[in-house]
Amino acid sequence: MTRHSVHSRVHRGHNVVARLLVASMVGAGLVVPLAGGLSGAANTKRASGTVNVLYAGSLLDLMTQHLSPAFHKATGYTVSGYSAGSSALASEISGKTIVGDVFVSASPTVNASLEGASNGNWVSSYREFGISSLVLGYYAKSKFAKDLQTKSWFNVVDLPGFLLGRTDPATDPKGVLAVDALEGTALTHNIPALNALATSTSSVFPETALVGDLQAGQLDAGFFYGVEAAAAHLKTVPLNGTDLFAQYTVAILNRAPHQAAAKAFVQFLLSSAGRSILKKYGVTPVVPPVVTKASSTTSTTTTSFVTTTTS
């Protein structure tokens, strides 16, 4: 937030007592002089109002516990958030069953379903701002925990009695990546049983419920992004043999009711302060963010929303 110095005219003959009082307080150590005048933080007009952010469920803890409070402190705006699988959110936006200002997805491909006249022209451009690797999170008290710590993940998840959770590919990009991990590893290591896990509907859970089910011991392991695993303090093992990750994007929705607040949120997210929060909690920032316009298939870099100071 830019600090603005506050200046006022003081008329001679009317401030002698005030100056003497301040001088005596400074001498007593009760007042610390501020270089350049009063602090602008206390005198800069803060914004007010709400920004409706629709965001991937994997960012639930990061958004509610860290990004939203920091954004409010920096700007005065309040985040009203709604999280779900990215594809499910896009469907709700397209179907006009939910109204938002900003859309944060875990996959660039989801934005395509909101681009163009046939899709309602909800998104004209979006920025990829961070990535987070797909990992296997496991229940610390699972009877398979020791095996996961000492063996490759693909030699454990198909053991009899192992309960593996993933999200629905139809509503969540992470579910798509989980299927890719299972099917690709099945082919590479000749483990047909992994194909069965990739197609089993009994292992599919809502994205916002998967962490809780694992923490409650209802599952032995599940597919998560590093950011949500870190926020939930889950034990994890890498998915050796794969290189899969979330690609987080942000877009201001066309016809957003709160345009100023939406722009402020994107500015903060892509700023140095926003990037610091992302990096601290499991998202590797993409710097500069990559912008893709709906009218073109070519991606270019941009710094138009990046600011160097936010507080």
Secondary structure, DSSP 8 states (H G I E B T S, - for coil): -----------TTSSHHHHHHHHHHHHTTS----TTSS-GGGTS----SEEEEEEEGGGHHHIIIIIHHHHHHHHS-EEEEEEE-HHHHHHHHHTTSS--SEEEES-HHHHGGG-SGGGTS--SEEEEEEEEEEEEEE-TT-TTHHHHHHS-GGGTTTSTT--EEB--TTT-HHHHHHHHHHHHHHHHHT-THHHHHHH-GGGB--HHHHHHHHHTTS-SEEEEEHHHHHHTT-EEEE-TT---EEEEEEEE-TT-S-HHHHHHHHHHHTSHHHHHHHHHTT-EEEEEEEEEETT-S-EEE--TT--S---
